[in-house]
Amino acid sequence: MELRRLGRTDIRVSSLALGTMTWGEQNSEADGHAQLDYALDHGINFIDTAEVYAIPPRAETQGSTERIIGTWLKTSGKRDRIVLATKVSGRSNNDYLRPGGESPQLDRRNIHYAVDQSLSRLRTDYIDLYQLHSPDRSLPLFAASGTVYRPKNDSGTPEIPIEETLDALADLVKQGKIRHVGVSNETAWGTAQFVHHAQRRPELPRVASIQNAYNLLNRTFEIGLAEIAARDDVGLLAYSPLGQGYLTGKYRGGARPAGARGTLFNRGQRYEKPGAAEAIDAYLDLARDAGLDPAQLAIAFVRSRPFVTAAIIGATTLEQLATDIAAHDVEITAELEQRIDAIHQVRSNPAP
């Protein structure tokens, strides 16, 4: 497994990271432990989770994924073999995340509370990469309200300044609770602001990574953010490389296989917009013509991008995980690149 440098840190992470958001919902503790063992045995050293997981988020399962990782760390004794990443929730209406039903935001009190809770669930003394799950600002995230930025604040409370958030994170670095920081679901402006403040005040932690959606159906990261990633060494941790499973072909033609996330939770609207089905069909046909598993083609494309540090793969079965990990050995040849770009030219970004 190829190892890549995480930002400007001294940490090297596998180019495939193990995503964990199904653990505690679709997957049991035993399933999670088995996936961790399998991933480590096949060269993956990078594990990604979040305080809000399992997904879909709800009070009954919140924190369950971190707890599953924590019991594995306790029983396996392999903390020193993994790079552990988790996330603090940004501003949201998930009032079960904080005491007294308070809504999360990225101020000092919320961040310090969240990191202590994560450390307790994970049964570890430190977190290698602590990420801000989403910005504190009002933004059209997850395509819920379109993709066009409109300056407004729907929360009724002032935004937490980025510099204040970094000050809170700097305290945690000094205390040894976290080693490095990252952002997630962030914009080009926001990422540049995080870098700017750390350059202006060297005592603030410098963001090492950005975790955004990136796949064959959503290459919007290439517009603006890719240059920041390259010039400022804020590598992309690409989530949803399979487009929530749509790029595997399992939902083709409106299929809803039993046990699939799209069947259970109906959360795939991002990949059901006009033009998405035609783009998916084109990539599935390309994989067939190339003699490749469509999941492996999709993952191999993501990890082959020069601005990507790691593609985050998640699975509900060991069979799926084995298929995904095998994408590491799939080469995106010049011919494949040309055919992918030809599809993208006609059907670009139907699922931003």
Backbone hydrogen bonds in HBPLUS format (Angstrom, degrees):
<---DONOR---> <-ACCEPTOR-->    atom                        ^
c    i                          cat <-CA-CA->   ^        H-A-AA   ^      H-
h    n   atom  resd res      DA  || num        DHA   H-A  angle D-A-AA Bond
n    s   type  num  typ     dist DA aas  dist angle  dist       angle   num
A0015-SER N   A0002-GLU O   2.97 MM  13  5.80 143.6  2.10 163.3 163.1     1
A0004-ARG N   A0013-VAL O   2.68 MM   9  5.29 162.4  1.71 151.0 153.8     2
A0013-VAL N   A0004-ARG O   2.75 MM   9  5.29 158.4  1.80 155.7 151.1     3
A0006-LEU N   A0011-ILE O   2.91 MM   5  5.64 163.3  1.94 160.2 159.3     4
A0009-THR N   A0006-LEU O   3.02 MM   3  5.75 161.1  2.05 143.1 146.9     5
A0311-ALA N   A0015-SER O   2.96 MM 296  6.30 156.8  2.02 143.8 142.5     6
A0017-ALA N   A0311-ALA O   2.89 MM 294  5.98 164.8  1.91 139.4 143.4     7
A0313-ILE N   A0017-ALA O   2.84 MM 296  6.09 161.9  1.88 169.6 165.1     8
A0018-LEU N   A0046-PHE O   2.87 MM  28  6.27 164.3  1.89 166.2 164.1     9
A0048-ASP N   A0018-LEU O   3.03 MM  30  6.12 174.4  2.03 155.9 155.2    10
A0019-GLY N   A0313-ILE O   2.61 MM 294  5.31 172.0  1.62 149.3 147.5    11
A0023-TRP N   A0020-THR O   3.02 MM   3  5.79 165.7  2.04 129.5 133.9    12
A0055-ILE N   A0021-MET O   2.97 MM  34  5.52 156.2  2.02 151.0 151.9    13
A0025-GLU N   A0022-THR O   3.07 MM   3  5.44 159.6  2.11 130.9 131.5    14
A0026-GLN N   A0022-THR O   2.96 MM   4  5.30 126.3  2.26 137.4 152.8    15
A0027-ASN N   A0022-THR O   3.01 MM   5  5.75 161.5  2.05 143.2 138.8    16
A0024-GLY N   A0027-ASN O   2.69 MM   3  5.56 172.5  1.69 152.7 155.4    17
A0032-GLY N   A0028-SER O   2.98 MM   4  6.30 161.7  2.02 150.2 154.6    18
A0033-HIS N   A0029-GLU O   2.95 MM   4  6.23 162.0  1.98 154.6 159.1    19
A0034-ALA N   A0030-ALA O   2.97 MM   4  6.15 155.9  2.03 145.5 152.1    20
A0035-GLN N   A0031-ASP O   2.92 MM   4  6.21 155.5  1.98 152.3 159.0    21
A0036-LEU N   A0032-GLY O   2.98 MM   4  6.23 157.8  2.03 149.6 155.6    22
A0037-ASP N   A0033-HIS O   3.00 MM   4  6.24 163.1  2.03 150.6 154.7    23
A0038-TYR N   A0034-ALA O   2.95 MM   4  6.13 163.1  1.98 148.2 153.1    24
A0039-ALA N   A0035-GLN O   2.83 MM   4  5.95 164.5  1.86 151.7 156.3    25
A0040-LEU N   A0036-LEU O   3.03 MM   4  6.18 170.3  2.04 152.4 154.8    26
A0041-ASP N   A0037-ASP O   2.99 MM   4  6.14 157.4  2.05 146.5 153.3    27
A0042-HIS N   A0038-TYR O   3.12 MM   4  6.32 124.8  2.43 139.4 152.9    28
A0042-HIS N   A0039-ALA O   3.04 MM   3  5.18 141.7  2.19 100.0 111.5    29
A0044-ILE N   A0039-ALA O   2.97 MM   5  5.19 156.8  2.02 148.2 141.2    30
A0043-GLY N   A0040-LEU O   3.22 MM   3  5.28 157.5  2.27 114.0 110.8    31
A0083-VAL N   A0045-ASN O   2.60 MM  38  5.89 160.0  1.64 167.4 171.8    32
A0047-ILE N   A0083-VAL O   2.97 MM  36  6.23 167.5  1.98 164.3 166.9    33
A0085-ALA N   A0047-ILE O   2.87 MM  38  6.03 161.1  1.90 170.2 175.8    34
A0049-THR N   A0085-ALA O   2.87 MM  36  6.17 143.9  2.00 140.0 151.7    35
A0053-TYR N   A0050-ALA O   3.24 MM   3  5.50 150.3  2.33 105.6 113.6    36
A0051-GLU N   A0087-LYS O   3.10 MM  36  5.98 167.4  2.12 148.9 150.9    37
A0063-GLY N   A0053-TYR O   2.90 MM  10  5.71 130.0  2.15 140.2 147.7    38
A0061-THR N   A0058-ARG O   3.21 MM   3  5.84 144.3  2.35 115.1 123.2    39
A0062-GLN N   A0058-ARG O   3.09 MM   4  6.01 122.1  2.44 150.3 166.2    40
A0064-SER N   A0061-THR O   3.01 MM   3  5.44 163.4  2.04 135.4 137.2    41
A0067-ARG N   A0063-GLY O   3.07 MM   4  6.31 156.0  2.13 149.6 156.9    42
A0068-ILE N   A0064-SER O   3.00 MM   4  6.24 149.4  2.09 145.5 152.9    43
A0069-ILE N   A0065-THR O   3.07 MM   4  6.40 161.5  2.10 153.1 157.5    44
A0070-GLY N   A0066-GLU O   2.84 MM   4  6.04 152.9  1.91 146.0 154.6    45
A0071-THR N   A0067-ARG O   2.98 MM   4  6.29 151.5  2.07 148.6 154.0    46
A0072-TRP N   A0068-ILE O   3.19 MM   4  6.43 152.4  2.27 143.0 150.5    47
A0073-LEU N   A0069-ILE O   2.89 MM   4  6.18 158.3  1.93 153.4 159.6    48
A0074-LYS N   A0070-GLY O   3.01 MM   4  6.22 154.7  2.08 144.6 151.3    49
A0075-THR N   A0071-THR O   3.02 MM   4  6.18 161.5  2.06 145.7 150.0    50
A0076-SER N   A0072-TRP O   2.78 MM   4  5.68 157.4  1.83 153.9 160.1    51
A0077-GLY N   A0073-LEU O   3.12 MM   4  5.60 153.1  2.20 132.7 139.0    52
A0081-ARG N   A0078-LYS O   2.93 MM   3  5.32 160.9  1.97 115.2 121.5    53
A0082-ILE N   A0079-ARG O   3.38 MM   3  5.81 169.5  2.39 112.7 115.7    54
A0128-ASP N   A0084-LEU O   3.04 MM  44  5.28 122.5  2.39 139.8 155.5    55
A0129-LEU N   A0084-LEU O   3.15 MM  45  6.42 154.5  2.22 147.6 147.1    56
A0086-THR N   A0129-LEU O   3.12 MM  43  6.61 150.0  2.21 163.7 172.8    57
A0131-GLN N   A0086-THR O   2.92 MM  45  6.17 168.1  1.93 150.4 154.5    58
A0088-VAL N   A0131-GLN O   2.86 MM  43  6.30 152.8  1.93 167.6 176.6    59
A0133-HIS N   A0088-VAL O   2.82 MM  45  5.65 168.3  1.84 157.5 159.2    60
A0095-ASP N   A0093-ASN O   2.80 MM   2  5.50 125.5  2.09 113.8  97.0    61
A0097-LEU N   A0094-ASN O   3.20 MM   3  6.08 166.6  2.22 126.0 127.9    62
A0101-GLY N   A0098-ARG O   3.30 MM   3  5.83 140.1  2.47 141.6 137.1    63
A0111-ILE N   A0107-ASP O   2.99 MM   4  6.11 170.1  2.00 161.2 164.5    64
A0112-HIS N   A0108-ARG O   2.92 MM   4  5.98 170.2  1.93 156.4 159.5    65
A0113-TYR N   A0109-ARG O   3.07 MM   4  6.11 156.2  2.13 142.3 149.1    66
A0114-ALA N   A0110-ASN O   2.91 MM   4  6.05 165.1  1.93 150.2 154.7    67
A0115-VAL N   A0111-ILE O   2.97 MM   4  6.16 163.8  1.99 155.0 158.3    68
A0116-ASP N   A0112-HIS O   3.28 MM   4  6.34 158.2  2.33 141.0 146.3    69
A0117-GLN N   A0113-TYR O   3.09 MM   4  6.36 155.5  2.15 150.4 157.4    70
A0118-SER N   A0114-ALA O   2.93 MM   4  6.18 159.0  1.98 152.1 158.0    71
A0119-LEU N   A0115-VAL O   2.92 MM   4  6.07 164.3  1.95 149.6 153.8    72
A0120-SER N   A0116-ASP O   3.09 MM   4  6.23 154.0  2.16 141.0 147.7    73
A0121-ARG N   A0117-GLN O   3.02 MM   4  6.31 163.4  2.05 150.8 154.8    74
A0122-LEU N   A0118-SER O   2.82 MM   4  5.92 162.4  1.85 156.6 161.9    75
A0123-ARG N   A0119-LEU O   2.94 MM   4  5.83 119.3  2.32 134.7 148.0    76
A0124-THR N   A0119-LEU O   3.35 MM   5  5.58 160.1  2.40 146.2 151.9    77
A0123-ARG N   A0120-SER O   3.33 MM   3  5.14 144.4  2.47  93.1 103.1    78
A0127-ILE N   A0177-LYS O   2.87 MM  50  6.25 144.2  2.00 137.7 147.7    79
A0179-ARG N   A0127-ILE O   2.91 MM  52  6.35 143.0  2.05 161.1 166.9    80
A0180-HIS N   A0128-ASP O   3.01 MM  52  5.98 133.2  2.24 129.5 143.3    81
A0130-TYR N   A0180-HIS O   2.88 MM  50  6.27 167.0  1.90 150.2 151.1    82
A0182-GLY N   A0130-TYR O   3.02 MM  52  6.08 145.7  2.15 132.6 132.0    83
A0132-LEU N   A0182-GLY O   2.97 MM  50  6.42 148.4  2.07 138.7 143.7    84
A0141-LEU N   A0139-LEU O   2.94 MM   2  5.60 128.5  2.21 108.6  93.3    85
A0144-ALA N   A0141-LEU O   3.14 MM   3  6.24 176.6  2.14 131.4 132.2    86
A0164-GLU N   A0161-PRO O   3.04 MM   3  5.30 123.4  2.38 102.4 116.3    87
A0165-THR N   A0161-PRO O   3.16 MM   4  6.58 154.7  2.23 151.3 158.5    88
A0166-LEU N   A0162-ILE O   2.96 MM   4  6.28 158.6  2.01 153.0 158.7    89
A0167-ASP N   A0163-GLU O   2.94 MM   4  6.19 147.0  2.05 142.7 151.7    90
A0168-ALA N   A0164-GLU O   3.15 MM   4  6.46 154.9  2.22 146.3 151.6    91
A0169-LEU N   A0165-THR O   3.06 MM   4  6.40 153.6  2.13 147.0 154.6    92
A0170-ALA N   A0166-LEU O   2.81 MM   4  6.00 149.4  1.90 146.9 155.6    93
A0171-ASP N   A0167-ASP O   3.20 MM   4  6.52 149.5  2.30 144.8 151.0    94
A0172-LEU N   A0169-LEU O   3.06 MM   3  5.12 116.1  2.49  95.7 110.9    95
A0173-VAL N   A0169-LEU O   3.00 MM   4  6.37 148.1  2.11 149.9 159.1    96
A0174-LYS N   A0170-ALA O   3.02 MM   4  6.27 163.3  2.04 151.9 155.8    97
A0175-GLN N   A0171-ASP O   2.98 MM   4  6.24 145.1  2.10 142.9 152.9    98
A0177-LYS N   A0172-LEU O   3.04 MM   5  5.41 138.4  2.22 162.3 162.6    99
A0176-GLY N   A0173-VAL O   3.03 MM   3  5.11 151.1  2.11 102.3 111.5   100
A0208-ALA N   A0181-VAL O   2.84 MM  27  6.09 169.7  1.85 165.6 164.6   101
A0183-VAL N   A0209-SER O   3.02 MM  26  6.36 164.0  2.05 147.0 148.1   102
A0211-GLN N   A0183-VAL O   2.82 MM  28  6.29 153.5  1.89 136.4 143.9   103
A0185-ASN N   A0211-GLN O   2.89 MM  26  6.24 151.7  1.97 137.1 143.3   104
A0191-THR N   A0187-THR O   2.96 MM   4  6.09 166.4  1.98 148.5 152.4   105
A0192-ALA N   A0188-ALA O   3.00 MM   4  6.10 162.8  2.03 148.6 153.5   106
A0193-GLN N   A0189-TRP O   2.97 MM   4  6.23 147.0  2.09 147.3 156.7   107
A0194-PHE N   A0190-GLY O   3.05 MM   4  6.41 155.3  2.11 152.1 158.0   108
A0195-VAL N   A0191-THR O   3.08 MM   4  6.38 163.3  2.11 153.0 157.1   109
A0196-HIS N   A0192-ALA O   2.85 MM   4  6.00 158.6  1.90 145.5 152.3   110
A0197-HIS N   A0193-GLN O   2.99 MM   4  6.19 167.8  2.01 155.1 156.4   111
A0198-ALA N   A0194-PHE O   3.27 MM   4  6.46 159.3  2.31 145.3 150.6   112
A0199-GLN N   A0195-VAL O   2.98 MM   4  6.21 146.9  2.09 149.3 158.9   113
A0200-ARG N   A0196-HIS O   2.90 MM   4  6.13 150.5  1.99 150.5 159.1   114
A0201-ARG N   A0197-HIS O   2.87 MM   4  5.97 146.6  1.98 143.1 152.2   115
A0204-LEU N   A0201-ARG O   2.93 MM   3  5.83 171.2  1.94 133.3 136.2   116
A0210-ILE N   A0235-GLY O   2.95 MM  25  6.18 151.4  2.03 151.0 151.7   117
A0237-LEU N   A0210-ILE O   2.84 MM  27  5.95 162.9  1.87 141.5 145.1   118
A0239-TYR N   A0212-ASN O   3.03 MM  27  5.97 162.6  2.06 133.7 138.8   119
A0214-TYR N   A0239-TYR O   3.18 MM  25  6.21 153.0  2.26 166.7 164.1   120
A0215-ASN N   A0218-ASN O   3.10 MM   3  5.12 163.6  2.12 126.3 131.2   121
A0218-ASN N   A0215-ASN O   2.99 MM   3  5.12 151.4  2.07 106.7 115.9   122
A0351-ALA N   A0217-LEU O   3.17 MM 134  5.56 159.2  2.21 157.3 151.0   123
A0222-GLU N   A0219-ARG O   3.02 MM   3  5.83 157.8  2.07 122.2 127.5   124
A0223-ILE N   A0220-THR O   2.97 MM   3  5.47 161.2  2.01 115.5 121.5   125
A0226-ALA N   A0221-PHE O   2.95 MM   5  5.94 126.4  2.24 159.5 160.5   126
A0229-ALA N   A0225-LEU O   2.87 MM   4  6.11 163.1  1.90 157.3 162.2   127
A0230-ALA N   A0226-ALA O   3.02 MM   4  6.21 153.5  2.09 143.9 150.4   128
A0231-ARG N   A0227-GLU O   2.83 MM   4  5.94 174.6  1.83 157.5 159.4   129
A0232-ASP N   A0228-ILE O   2.85 MM   4  5.47 158.5  1.90 144.2 151.0   130
A0234-VAL N   A0229-ALA O   3.18 MM   5  4.39 137.8  2.37 110.6 121.6   131
A0236-LEU N   A0307-PHE O   3.02 MM  71  6.15 176.7  2.03 158.1 158.4   132
A0309-THR N   A0236-LEU O   2.81 MM  73  5.42 155.7  1.87 135.3 143.7   133
A0310-ALA N   A0236-LEU O   3.34 MM  74  6.80 162.3  2.38 147.7 151.3   134
A0238-ALA N   A0310-ALA O   2.88 MM  72  6.35 142.3  2.03 160.4 164.0   135
A0312-ILE N   A0238-ALA O   2.85 MM  74  5.82 177.0  1.85 153.3 154.2   136
A0243-GLY N   A0240-SER O   2.93 MM   3  4.91 164.2  1.95 111.0 113.2   137
A0245-GLY N   A0242-LEU O   3.00 MM   3  5.06 125.2  2.31  97.9 113.0   138
A0247-LEU N   A0242-LEU O   3.08 MM   5  5.12 168.9  2.09 148.4 146.1   139
A0246-TYR N   A0243-GLY O   3.03 MM   3  5.40 164.9  2.05 119.3 120.1   140
A0248-THR N   A0245-GLY O   3.14 MM   3  5.41 161.2  2.17 107.6 113.3   141
A0249-GLY N   A0246-TYR O   3.28 MM   3  5.69 155.6  2.35 107.6 114.2   142
A0252-ARG N   A0249-GLY O   3.12 MM   3  5.09 165.1  2.15 108.5 111.8   143
A0254-GLY N   A0251-TYR O   3.08 MM   3  5.54 130.1  2.34 147.0 140.9   144
A0255-ALA N   A0252-ARG O   3.34 MM   3  5.71 162.2  2.37 108.7 113.7   145
A0260-ALA N   A0257-PRO O   3.27 MM   3  5.76 165.6  2.29 129.7 132.6   146
A0263-THR N   A0260-ALA O   3.02 MM   3  5.22 130.0  2.28 101.5 115.0   147
A0264-LEU N   A0260-ALA O   2.90 MM   4  6.19 160.6  1.94 157.4 163.4   148
A0265-PHE N   A0261-ARG O   2.85 MM   4  5.73 169.5  1.86 155.1 157.7   149
A0266-ASN N   A0262-GLY O   3.32 MM   4  4.86 139.0  2.50 106.3 115.5   150
A0271-TYR N   A0268-GLY O   2.82 MM   3  5.55 150.0  1.91 123.8 131.8   151
A0272-GLU N   A0269-GLN O   3.09 MM   3  4.96 166.3  2.11 109.3 109.7   152
A0276-ALA N   A0273-LYS O   3.00 MM   3  5.53 164.5  2.03 136.7 140.7   153
A0279-ALA N   A0275-GLY O   3.21 MM   4  6.39 156.1  2.27 143.4 149.7   154
A0280-ILE N   A0276-ALA O   2.87 MM   4  6.10 165.7  1.89 159.3 163.3   155
A0281-ASP N   A0277-ALA O   2.92 MM   4  6.11 163.9  1.94 148.5 153.0   156
A0282-ALA N   A0278-GLU O   3.05 MM   4  6.25 152.0  2.13 141.1 148.5   157
A0283-TYR N   A0279-ALA O   3.07 MM   4  6.41 156.8  2.12 153.3 158.5   158
A0284-LEU N   A0280-ILE O   2.89 MM   4  6.12 158.7  1.94 156.0 162.7   159
A0285-ASP N   A0281-ASP O   2.90 MM   4  6.05 155.9  1.96 148.1 154.3   160
A0286-LEU N   A0282-ALA O   3.00 MM   4  6.19 149.3  2.10 139.0 147.6   161
A0287-ALA N   A0283-TYR O   2.99 MM   4  6.24 160.9  2.03 148.4 152.4   162
A0288-ARG N   A0284-LEU O   3.06 MM   4  6.32 159.4  2.11 145.4 150.9   163
A0289-ASP N   A0285-ASP O   2.91 MM   4  6.14 163.9  1.94 151.6 155.7   164
A0290-ALA N   A0286-LEU O   2.93 MM   4  6.13 145.0  2.06 147.4 157.3   165
A0292-LEU N   A0287-ALA O   2.86 MM   5  4.96 170.0  1.87 152.0 150.2   166
A0291-GLY N   A0288-ARG O   3.09 MM   3  5.08 156.0  2.15 102.2 109.7   167
A0296-GLN N   A0293-ASP O   3.03 MM   3  5.27 117.0  2.44 103.5 118.7   168
A0297-LEU N   A0293-ASP O   2.99 MM   4  6.33 154.9  2.06 157.4 165.3   169
A0298-ALA N   A0294-PRO O   3.07 MM   4  6.23 164.6  2.10 146.5 150.0   170
A0299-ILE N   A0295-ALA O   3.00 MM   4  6.22 165.0  2.02 151.5 155.3   171
A0300-ALA N   A0296-GLN O   2.86 MM   4  5.80 160.7  1.90 144.5 151.0   172
A0301-PHE N   A0297-LEU O   2.97 MM   4  6.11 153.1  2.04 146.8 153.5   173
A0302-VAL N   A0298-ALA O   3.30 MM   4  6.57 161.9  2.34 144.0 147.6   174
A0303-ARG N   A0299-ILE O   3.02 MM   4  6.33 172.8  2.02 164.6 164.0   175
A0304-SER N   A0300-ALA O   3.10 MM   4  6.04 125.9  2.41 138.0 150.2   176
A0304-SER N   A0301-PHE O   3.25 MM   3  5.26 141.4  2.41  97.2 108.2   177
A0305-ARG N   A0302-VAL O   3.17 MM   3  5.74 168.3  2.19 117.4 121.1   178
A0308-VAL N   A0305-ARG O   3.19 MM   3  5.52 167.6  2.20 115.5 119.1   179
A0321-LEU N   A0317-THR O   3.07 MM   4  6.36 158.5  2.12 145.3 151.6   180
A0322-ALA N   A0318-LEU O   2.85 MM   4  6.03 155.0  1.91 147.9 153.8   181
A0323-THR N   A0319-GLU O   3.12 MM   4  6.38 158.9  2.17 147.5 152.5   182
A0324-ASP N   A0320-GLN O   2.96 MM   4  6.23 161.5  2.00 152.6 157.6   183
A0325-ILE N   A0321-LEU O   2.91 MM   4  6.11 165.0  1.93 153.4 157.2   184
A0326-ALA N   A0322-ALA O   3.08 MM   4  6.19 150.2  2.17 143.2 151.0   185
A0327-ALA N   A0324-ASP O   3.03 MM   3  5.43 153.4  2.11 107.3 115.7   186
A0328-HIS N   A0325-ILE O   3.03 MM   3  5.88 168.0  2.05 122.5 126.3   187
A0329-ASP N   A0326-ALA O   3.12 MM   3  5.87 159.7  2.16 119.8 123.7   188
A0330-VAL N   A0327-ALA O   3.01 MM   3  5.14 167.8  2.03 112.3 115.8   189
A0337-GLU N   A0333-THR O   2.86 MM   4  6.10 161.6  1.89 154.0 159.7   190
A0338-GLN N   A0334-ALA O   3.01 MM   4  6.22 157.4  2.06 144.8 150.0   191
A0339-ARG N   A0335-GLU O   3.05 MM   4  6.34 156.7  2.11 149.3 155.3   192
A0340-ILE N   A0336-LEU O   2.83 MM   4  6.04 158.1  1.88 155.1 161.3   193
A0341-ASP N   A0337-GLU O   2.92 MM   4  6.09 165.2  1.94 151.9 156.1   194
A0342-ALA N   A0338-GLN O   2.95 MM   4  6.09 140.7  2.11 138.0 148.8   195
A0343-ILE N   A0339-ARG O   3.17 MM   4  6.43 152.9  2.25 142.6 148.2   196
A0344-HIS N   A0340-ILE O   2.94 MM   4  6.21 163.6  1.97 151.5 156.7   197
A0345-GLN N   A0341-ASP O   2.86 MM   4  5.97 146.7  1.97 141.6 149.6   198
A0346-VAL N   A0343-ILE O   3.11 MM   3  5.45 126.5  2.41 103.3 115.9   199
A0347-ARG N   A0343-ILE O   2.78 MM   4  5.88 161.5  1.81 158.7 165.3   200
